[in-house]
Amino acid sequence: MFQIIGYIVVGLIVGVLARFFYPGAVDMGWIATILLGIGGGVIGGFIAGLLDGKSGNFRPVGMIGSILGGMLLIFIVRSLS
């Protein structure tokens, strides 16, 4: 239970920071921001696994990798729409 709350809190922090550092306005609500932060952590972990040579295994990347993953996620979603 506490892990889920932790994921939500960290996802919110990472999502807000990814939106802050991404150039231009990013309009989304609180839930989308939390999902952005969690998704950024997953994408950042996947990319770190690819760069590490462990065939793309997911792994924790920390706050900076998660923020960069969130910014990449914003870029991908904006490119598709």
Secondary structure in CASP SS format (residue, H / E / C, confidence):
PFRMAT SS
TARGET T0000
AUTHOR 0000-0000-0000
METHOD secondary structure of the structure
MODEL  1
M C 1.00
F H 1.00
Q H 1.00
I H 1.00
I H 1.00
G H 1.00
Y H 1.00
I H 1.00
V H 1.00
V H 1.00
G H 1.00
L H 1.00
I H 1.00
V H 1.00
G H 1.00
V H 1.00
L H 1.00
A H 1.00
R H 1.00
F H 1.00
F H 1.00
Y C 1.00
P C 1.00
G C 1.00
A C 1.00
V C 1.00
D C 1.00
M C 1.00
G C 1.00
W H 1.00
I H 1.00
A H 1.00
T H 1.00
I H 1.00
L H 1.00
L H 1.00
G H 1.00
I H 1.00
G H 1.00
G H 1.00
G H 1.00
V H 1.00
I H 1.00
G H 1.00
G H 1.00
F H 1.00
I H 1.00
A H 1.00
G H 1.00
L H 1.00
L H 1.00
D H 1.00
G C 1.00
K C 1.00
S C 1.00
G C 1.00
N C 1.00
F C 1.00
R C 1.00
P C 1.00
V C 1.00
G H 1.00
M H 1.00
I H 1.00
G H 1.00
S H 1.00
I H 1.00
L H 1.00
G H 1.00
G H 1.00
M H 1.00
L H 1.00
L H 1.00
I H 1.00
F H 1.00
I H 1.00
V H 1.00
R H 1.00
S H 1.00
L H 1.00
S C 1.00
END
